[in-house]
């Protein structure tokens, strides 16, 4: 069924027109204002095995005082939903904040399990409704079809009718083409993607962001700084590019301003776990708006990218001229994650490879390659693709990681 497209209006709005030190807001489909800075609640500071509640409470309260009204958590984030619920209830914040949480769709096997998890989330969050409810971590259209077979569309309709769910969406880790198919699979109220200046053309990417905006679907951004790696793990050449601009922006500010310049971005989640991070992000979010980023700024980001990519393993630009592979190998995806090993830690790259590619029903592993060579005929970088995808696979799926991945796939994927 072809869904009606609704153009998305995303002007930046201030809570007080004459002030420049307050939060900017963007709108969801119903015209509700969402702070353009959201609080990602996965990375609260821990004290032993538990979340440091007092510290998290002070940081969240400061963010809310500064205008943040979007709190993002999930069923599988240890202790997070309980912590958010306690902070909101204790400080009487429910009318001031919008709560987003997620159904672990990859664990659902029966309709009763969906009901049980949702009711548990309401109890943890100490509320009787969820403002923004997501199907967690789609990587494949098949995952949506699997949960549809459990009656999720009727379930959503019932809960939207009784007001216990206000908006329905999904979070995504996968390739661009699959994301575009998911956008058309249901009349979503919003979606959430990993997106930053290094991931501009991977996962959903800029194409996905702009396709969602064209359909009137607000986009929530996760990993805007790749878990802090675009701050703490930048090569010295990248830092020099930023410093040479003369603007005095921090590394975090460059990443956030690049995002908020784009009209398709509704809210950027930051996993703030220090008061310094909260204060810095509030400062940036009070002034960064669509159209503020200049051509000179974009040139700086281009130089930063080049400095980062100088540490990559394969000179793949993600142009996708090699695709589609007749056997389904995700060549750009393999090279992207292999290149992460030169930028980040091996474990970090392997974990992202797992959650993005390996849990797909039909993963595009290099083992599917039959050596036809069609990809190499079209590669403008003249990469020996057949050789390099085998090299990438050996590094991304070494034993015993390969065995563990196989077991996890059996648990997470419906058979």
Residue, then its C-alpha position, 0 to 999 in steps of 0.5 A: x500500500x502506498x502511504x500518504x506523504x506528509x511534508x515535514x516542517x522543521x523550523x528551529x524554534x526558541x522558547x523565548x524569541x528575544x533570548x539567545x541562551x535557551x534551547x532550540x526546538x523542532x517539530x514532530x508530525x503532530x506539531x509537538x516541539x522536541x528539543x533539538x538536543x535529546x538525552x540518551x540514557x544508555x551511558x549513565x555513570x555506573x557505581x559498581x553494578x548499578x547506575x549512580x542515581x544521584x549523579x544521573x539525577x543531577x545531570x538530567x535535571x540540569x538538562x531539563x532545566x536547560x530545555x531538554x525535553x526528550x529522554x531516550x532509553x530502552x528495555x535492554x539498557x541495564x537499569x536505565x528505564x528504572x533510573x529514568x522513571x525514578x528521576x521523572x517521578x521524584x522530580x515531577x517531570x512527567x508533563x515536562x518531558x517526552x519519554x522514548x523507549x524500545x521494544x526488543x523486537x528481536x526477542x519477541x516470539x509470541x504476542x504475550x511476550x510483547x504485552x509482558x515487555x510493554x507492561x514491564x516498561x510502563x512499570x519501570x518508567x512509572x508512567x501509563x504512557x510512552x510518548x515515543x515507542x520504537x521497534x528496537x534495532x531493525x537491520x532487515x525488513x524481514x524483522x518487521x515482517x516477523x513481528x507483523x506475523x505476531x499481530x504488532x500492527x493491531x497491537x500498535x493500533x490498540x495502544x495508540x487508541x487507548x493513549x498508552x503509546x503516542x507515537x510509533x517508530x523504529x531504530x535502525x542499524x543496516x544498509x541504506x536500501x533496506x532503510x528505504x524499504x522500511x520507511x515504506x513498510x508502515x506509516x511511521x511517526x518517527x525513526x531513529x538512525x546512527x548518523x554523523x559526519x563519518x557515517x554520512x554515507x553508511x547505514x541509513x546515511x544522508x539518503x535515508x535521512x532525506x528520504x524520511x524527511x521527504x515523507x514527513x517522518x521526523x528523524x532522531x539521531x543516535x551516535x552523533x559523535x560515535x560514542x565520543x570517538x569523534x572527540x576522544x580518538x581523533x588523529x592529531x591531523x584532524x584536531x589540527x584542522x579544527x583548530x586551524x579554523x579559528x572558530x574555537x569550536x570543540x570537537x563535539x561542537x563541530x559534530x553537533x553543528x554539522x548535524x543541526x545544520x540539516x533540516x531533516x534532523x529533528x533531535x540529536x541524542x547525546x549520552x551525557x554522563x558528566x555535568x561538563x558535557x551537559x553544559x557544553x551541549x546545552x550551550x551549543x544547542x541554544x545557538x546551532x540552527x539550520x543554515x548556520x554551517x558555512x561552506x568553509x565549515x563544510x570544508x573543515x569537516x571534509x579535511x577532518x574526514x580525510x585525516x581520519x580515513x588516512x588510517x583506514x584499511x581499504x580506500x573505499x569511498x562508499x560510492x557503491x558502483x560495485x553494487x549490487x553484488x549478484x550473490x548478495x555480498x555487502x561490499x561497502x558494508x564489509x569495507x566500512x567495518x574493516x576500515x573502522x579497525x584502523x580508526x577505532x578498536x578491533x572489538x568496537x569495529x567487530x561489535x558494530x559489524x555484528x549489530x549492523x550486518x551480522x544479524x540480518x536474515x541474509x547477511x552479506x558476508x564475503x563467504x557468499x562471493x563466487x569470484x565473478x569479478x563484476x565488482x572490480x570492473x566497476x570500482x573507480x578506486x581500482x580496489x582488488x575487491x575479491x582479495x580485500x573482502x576475504x581479508x576484511x572477513x578474516x579480520x571481522x569474523x575471526x575464530x572464536x568471534x565467528x562461533x559466538x556470532x553464529x550462536x547469537x544469530x540463532x537466538x536473535x533471528x526468527x527461524 
